[in-house]
């Protein structure tokens, strides 16, 4: 699992590559710490290269969302494949996030 954080057009983008399973979530949580300081900037969780997400990964995404709202940031998901969309739908997370093409 590889997580890259970059800024582009005033937004902070977290790019996920690989499988966000329980084992990878410990390091990924550390990698996402810069997202805690995104006062008023949009946060985009780029899942174009994310192959799998476990409940631990969903918890991390939810943590980003919960931290962003009080700081005036919006969180968007992009690039969910059909398997990921299915996981987000089954867990109800599909209703918590906004999506960008």
C-alpha positions as CSV (number, residue, x, y, z in Angstrom):
1,X,0.0,0.0,0.0
2,X,1.3,3.4,-0.9
3,X,-0.2,6.8,0.0
4,X,0.9,10.0,-1.5
5,X,-0.3,13.5,-0.4
6,X,-0.1,16.4,-2.9
7,X,-1.6,19.8,-3.3
8,X,-3.2,20.9,-6.6
9,X,-5.5,23.7,-7.5
10,X,-6.0,24.7,-3.9
11,X,-7.0,21.1,-2.9
12,X,-5.1,18.5,-0.9
13,X,-5.2,15.1,-2.7
14,X,-4.5,11.8,-1.0
15,X,-3.6,9.2,-3.6
16,X,-4.1,5.5,-2.6
17,X,-2.3,2.7,-4.4
18,X,-2.8,-1.0,-3.5
19,X,-4.8,-2.7,-0.8
20,X,-5.9,-0.7,2.2
21,X,-6.3,-3.7,4.5
22,X,-5.9,-3.9,8.3
23,X,-2.1,-4.4,8.0
24,X,-1.7,-1.4,5.8
25,X,-4.0,0.9,7.8
26,X,-1.4,1.6,10.6
27,X,1.1,3.2,8.1
28,X,-1.7,4.8,6.1
29,X,-3.1,6.5,9.2
30,X,0.4,8.0,9.7
31,X,0.5,9.0,6.0
32,X,-2.8,10.8,6.4
33,X,-1.7,13.1,9.2
34,X,-1.1,16.1,6.9
35,X,-4.8,16.1,6.1
36,X,-5.5,17.2,9.7
37,X,-4.1,20.7,8.8
38,X,-6.2,21.5,5.7
39,X,-8.1,24.5,7.1
40,X,-10.8,25.3,4.5
41,X,-9.2,23.3,1.7
42,X,-11.0,20.6,-0.2
43,X,-9.6,17.1,0.5
44,X,-9.8,14.6,-2.4
45,X,-9.3,10.9,-1.6
46,X,-8.1,9.5,-5.0
47,X,-9.0,5.9,-5.2
48,X,-8.2,5.3,-8.9
49,X,-5.5,2.8,-7.9
50,X,-7.0,1.5,-4.7
51,X,-7.7,-2.2,-5.2
52,X,-9.3,-3.1,-1.9
53,X,-10.5,-1.4,1.3
54,X,-11.2,-3.2,4.7
55,X,-13.2,-1.9,7.6
56,X,-9.9,-0.4,9.0
57,X,-9.6,1.6,5.8
58,X,-13.2,2.7,6.0
59,X,-12.5,3.9,9.5
60,X,-9.6,6.0,8.2
61,X,-11.7,7.6,5.6
62,X,-14.4,8.4,8.2
63,X,-11.7,9.9,10.4
64,X,-10.6,12.2,7.6
65,X,-14.3,13.2,7.0
66,X,-14.9,13.9,10.7
67,X,-11.8,16.0,11.1
68,X,-12.4,18.0,8.0
69,X,-15.9,19.3,8.6
70,X,-15.2,21.4,11.7
71,X,-12.2,22.9,9.9
72,X,-14.3,24.1,6.9
73,X,-13.0,21.5,4.5
74,X,-15.0,19.2,2.2
75,X,-14.0,15.6,1.5
76,X,-14.5,14.1,-1.9
77,X,-13.9,10.6,-3.2
78,X,-12.9,10.0,-6.7
79,X,-12.0,6.9,-8.8
80,X,-14.0,4.2,-7.0
81,X,-14.0,1.0,-9.0
82,X,-17.2,-1.2,-8.9
83,X,-15.9,-3.4,-6.0
84,X,-15.2,-0.4,-3.9
85,X,-18.5,1.2,-4.8
86,X,-20.2,-2.0,-3.6
87,X,-18.3,-1.9,-0.2
88,X,-19.3,1.8,0.2
89,X,-22.9,1.0,-0.7
90,X,-23.2,-2.0,1.6
91,X,-21.7,-0.1,4.6
92,X,-23.8,3.0,4.0
93,X,-20.6,5.1,3.5
94,X,-21.8,6.0,0.1
95,X,-24.2,8.4,1.7
96,X,-21.5,10.1,3.9
97,X,-19.2,11.3,1.1
98,X,-19.4,13.5,-1.9
99,X,-18.0,12.3,-5.2
100,X,-16.0,13.9,-8.0
101,X,-15.4,12.5,-11.5
